[in-house]
Amino acid sequence: MAVKKVLQIGDPLLKTTNSKITDFDSQHIYKLVLDLSDTMRKNDLIGIAGPQIGENYKIFITEIRKTKNRDLDQTDELRVYINPEITDYSPQKTVIYEACGSVLHGRLFGPVSRPQKITIQAKNLDGTKFRLTCDGILSRVIQHEYDHMDGIEFLEKISDAKKMMSIEHYQKTIKMSKVQRRHSRITIKEFPFV
């Protein structure tokens, strides 16, 4: 529909309380999903949340696309998460370097420790409830976008600020490292009944 400006860290709308969506027939919500999708793809992101484009609703999307460094079996379709709730976190944690569209101008990456596997429950665009259990980069992006529902930026979760780096250094030293690739690997993608 339209590529929107991605709000950058410090913008108060990123910290504003987000409202639950109750009207699944709303053209505004349908347009919002299209705007999120266009904005995510234009900025080469794998997830984006409503607040990041100034829409303070409990909604985010993810799409793990194939790249020259990401095989087809490590991708995931475009998913819409409305009124999401993470219902289970694994006790095992992994560290993956993250970035964010809301620090796009800073082009910074940093190590963030998060649960390896999660189960999330949400509604899709037509209001149908679903549940997804996953790990790897899919689990990671879901947790990252879910934090935006509570006004939390990934910078607040960096495990060691001394290890923050520019995108250039990340691409040279971390992106293709064995640890980053192993922790990003999707091995679980299950849809248990709701």
C-alpha positions as CSV (number, residue, x, y, z in Angstrom):
1,M,0.0,0.0,0.0
2,A,2.7,2.5,1.1
3,V,6.2,2.6,2.5
4,K,6.1,4.5,5.8
5,K,8.9,6.2,7.7
6,V,10.3,3.9,10.3
7,L,10.4,5.8,13.6
8,Q,13.8,6.0,15.2
9,I,14.8,5.4,18.8
10,G,13.8,8.3,21.0
11,D,10.5,8.9,19.3
12,P,7.8,8.9,22.0
13,L,5.4,6.8,19.9
14,L,7.8,3.8,20.3
15,K,7.1,4.0,24.1
16,T,3.4,4.7,23.9
17,T,0.9,2.1,25.2
18,N,-0.4,0.0,22.4
19,S,-4.1,-0.9,22.0
20,K,-5.6,-4.3,21.3
21,I,-7.3,-4.7,18.0
22,T,-11.0,-5.6,18.3
23,D,-12.4,-4.8,14.8
24,F,-11.1,-7.4,12.4
25,D,-13.3,-6.0,9.6
26,S,-11.6,-2.6,9.7
27,Q,-10.1,-1.4,6.5
28,H,-7.6,0.5,8.6
29,I,-6.1,-2.7,10.0
30,Y,-6.0,-4.3,6.5
31,K,-4.2,-1.2,5.2
32,L,-1.9,-1.2,8.2
33,V,-0.7,-4.8,7.4
34,L,0.0,-3.7,3.8
35,D,1.9,-0.7,5.0
36,L,3.9,-2.8,7.5
37,S,4.7,-5.3,4.7
38,D,5.8,-2.7,2.2
39,T,7.9,-0.9,4.8
40,M,9.5,-4.1,6.1
41,R,10.5,-5.2,2.6
42,K,11.7,-1.7,1.5
43,N,14.0,-1.5,4.5
44,D,15.2,-5.1,4.1
45,L,13.9,-6.1,7.6
46,I,12.5,-9.5,8.6
47,G,10.0,-8.1,11.0
48,I,8.3,-4.8,12.0
49,A,5.7,-3.7,14.5
50,G,2.9,-1.2,14.3
51,P,4.5,1.3,16.7
52,Q,7.5,1.5,14.5
53,I,5.4,3.3,11.8
54,G,3.5,5.3,14.4
55,E,0.5,2.9,14.7
56,N,0.1,2.1,18.3
57,Y,-1.7,-1.2,18.0
58,K,-0.7,-4.7,19.2
59,I,0.3,-6.0,15.8
60,F,3.5,-7.0,14.1
61,I,4.5,-9.0,11.1
62,T,7.5,-11.3,10.3
63,E,8.8,-12.7,7.0
64,I,12.1,-14.6,6.8
65,R,13.0,-14.3,3.2
66,K,15.6,-16.3,1.1
67,T,18.8,-14.5,0.6
68,K,22.2,-15.5,-0.7
69,N,23.2,-16.5,2.8
70,R,19.8,-17.9,3.9
71,D,18.7,-21.2,2.4
72,L,15.1,-21.9,1.4
73,D,14.6,-24.3,4.3
74,Q,15.5,-21.4,6.7
75,T,12.7,-19.1,5.5
76,D,9.2,-18.5,6.7
77,E,6.2,-17.0,5.0
78,L,4.7,-13.6,5.8
79,R,2.9,-13.9,9.1
80,V,0.6,-11.4,10.9
81,Y,0.4,-11.4,14.7
82,I,-2.5,-9.5,16.2
83,N,-2.9,-9.2,20.0
84,P,0.0,-11.6,20.5
85,E,1.0,-13.3,23.7
86,I,4.1,-15.4,24.2
87,T,2.8,-18.3,26.3
88,D,6.0,-20.4,26.7
89,Y,9.7,-19.7,26.8
90,S,12.4,-22.4,26.8
91,P,14.8,-22.3,29.7
92,Q,17.7,-22.6,27.2
93,K,18.9,-19.3,25.9
94,T,21.1,-18.3,22.9
95,V,22.9,-15.1,22.0
96,I,22.4,-13.7,18.6
97,Y,23.5,-10.3,17.3
98,E,20.4,-8.1,16.6
99,A,19.7,-4.9,14.9
100,C,16.4,-2.9,14.5
101,G,14.7,-0.8,11.9
102,S,14.2,1.8,14.7
103,V,18.0,2.2,15.0
104,L,18.4,2.0,11.2
105,H,20.3,5.3,11.0
106,G,22.8,4.1,13.6
107,R,23.2,0.8,11.8
108,L,24.2,-0.9,15.0
109,F,24.3,-4.5,16.0
110,G,24.6,-6.0,19.5
111,P,24.5,-9.4,21.3
112,V,21.1,-10.2,22.9
113,S,20.4,-13.3,25.0
114,R,16.9,-14.6,24.5
115,P,15.1,-18.0,25.0
116,Q,16.0,-20.4,22.2
117,K,12.4,-21.6,21.7
118,I,9.0,-20.0,22.3
119,T,5.3,-20.6,21.8
120,I,3.3,-17.6,20.7
121,Q,-0.5,-17.3,20.4
122,A,-2.1,-14.5,18.3
123,K,-4.8,-13.8,15.8
124,N,-4.2,-13.5,12.0
125,L,-5.7,-10.8,9.8
126,D,-9.2,-12.4,9.6
127,G,-9.3,-12.8,13.4
128,T,-8.5,-16.6,13.5
129,K,-6.5,-17.6,16.6
130,F,-3.3,-19.6,16.0
131,R,-0.4,-20.9,18.0
132,L,3.2,-21.3,16.8
133,T,6.1,-23.0,18.5
134,C,9.5,-22.2,16.9
135,D,13.2,-21.6,17.4
136,G,16.1,-20.0,15.6
137,I,15.8,-16.7,13.7
138,L,12.0,-17.0,13.6
139,S,11.8,-17.2,17.4
140,R,14.3,-14.4,17.7
141,V,12.4,-12.0,15.4
142,I,9.1,-12.8,17.1
143,Q,10.6,-12.0,20.5
144,H,12.2,-8.8,19.2
145,E,8.9,-7.5,17.6
146,Y,6.9,-8.7,20.7
147,D,9.1,-6.4,22.8
148,H,7.9,-3.4,20.7
149,M,4.4,-4.2,22.0
150,D,5.7,-3.1,25.5
151,G,7.8,-0.2,24.2
152,I,11.1,-2.2,24.6
153,E,14.0,-1.6,22.2
154,F,16.6,-4.3,21.6
155,L,19.3,-1.9,22.9
156,E,17.8,-2.3,26.4
157,K,18.5,-6.0,26.2
158,I,22.1,-6.0,24.9
159,S,24.1,-8.4,27.1
160,D,27.5,-6.7,26.6
161,A,27.5,-3.1,25.4
162,K,31.2,-3.3,24.7
163,K,30.4,-5.8,21.9
164,M,28.2,-3.5,20.0
165,M,29.3,-2.9,16.4
166,S,28.6,-1.2,13.1
167,I,26.9,-3.1,10.3
168,E,30.2,-3.2,8.4
169,H,32.0,-4.9,11.2
170,Y,29.0,-7.2,11.9
171,Q,29.0,-8.3,8.2
172,K,32.8,-9.0,8.3
173,T,33.0,-10.8,11.6
174,I,29.7,-12.1,13.0
175,K,27.1,-12.6,10.3
176,M,28.5,-15.8,8.8
177,S,30.2,-17.0,12.0
178,K,29.4,-20.6,13.1
179,V,27.8,-19.5,16.4
180,Q,25.5,-16.9,14.8
181,R,24.4,-19.3,12.1
182,R,23.9,-22.2,14.5
183,H,21.8,-20.1,16.9
184,S,19.8,-18.6,14.0
185,R,19.0,-22.0,12.5
186,I,15.3,-22.9,12.4
187,T,14.8,-26.5,13.5
188,I,11.2,-26.2,15.0
189,K,8.2,-24.7,13.4
190,E,5.0,-26.3,14.8
191,F,1.4,-25.3,14.8
192,P,-0.3,-27.1,17.7
193,F,-4.0,-26.8,17.9
194,V,-5.4,-23.8,19.8
